[in-house]
Amino acid sequence: MLDLTARWPQAIAKLVEDKANGPAVMNALRAKVGGLIPVEPEGSKYARAVAITPLVEAHDVVLPDPVAVEGAAWVTVLTEEAREFPGSAHDDTVDAMTQAVHRLLLVPLLAGQTLYPEDVLGDGVELDWVADLDY
């Protein structure tokens, strides 16, 4: 969490599951990391993945190219984990993605809101690789 906060300081909200060791992690990091938000996940990991599947299939979830974009090696881990989901030994990266997509896309959509890139990224933040996408 400390490394991720240093790498992406514009990510002011950090969601931490309010289960298992989540509360202990929050207590340990609260003095060093701001923006920690306890969340109670709804349903199982599988149910959360199913809920956001239509957004992924509609290409509303866009991931950077892990080879072309510096710092995007995590995409390889995510896609390999997703390919094996739900039967893989590791599913935390997929679960983190489902919760991010739920919070950033699904909740506003269900509330009738229209989101623009600056709503998610913040004013003045531009991602060069997004401009190169053809969609």
Residue pairs with C-beta under 8 A, 6 or more apart in sequence:
1 14
1 25
1 29
1 33
2 29
2 32
2 33
4 11
4 14
5 11
5 14
5 33
7 71
10 121
10 122
10 125
11 35
12 34
12 35
13 35
13 37
14 33
14 35
14 36
14 37
15 37
15 39
15 99
15 100
15 103
16 22
16 25
16 26
16 36
16 37
16 38
16 39
17 38
17 39
17 40
17 41
18 38
18 39
18 40
19 40
19 41
22 38
23 38
26 36
26 38
29 36
30 36
39 99
41 48
41 95
41 99
42 48
43 51
45 86
45 91
45 94
45 95
45 98
46 86
48 95
48 98
48 99
48 102
49 85
49 86
49 94
49 95
49 98
51 98
51 102
51 106
52 61
52 97
52 98
52 101
52 102
52 105
52 106
55 61
55 101
55 105
55 106
56 101
59 135
60 105
61 97
61 101
61 105
62 130
62 133
62 135
63 72
63 75
63 78
63 79
64 72
64 75
64 127
64 129
65 72
65 75
65 129
66 72
66 73
66 74
66 75
66 76
68 129
69 129
74 93
77 93
78 93
78 94
78 97
81 88
81 90
81 91
81 93
81 94
82 94
82 97
85 91
85 94
104 115
104 120
105 115
108 114
108 115
109 115
117 130
118 125
121 127
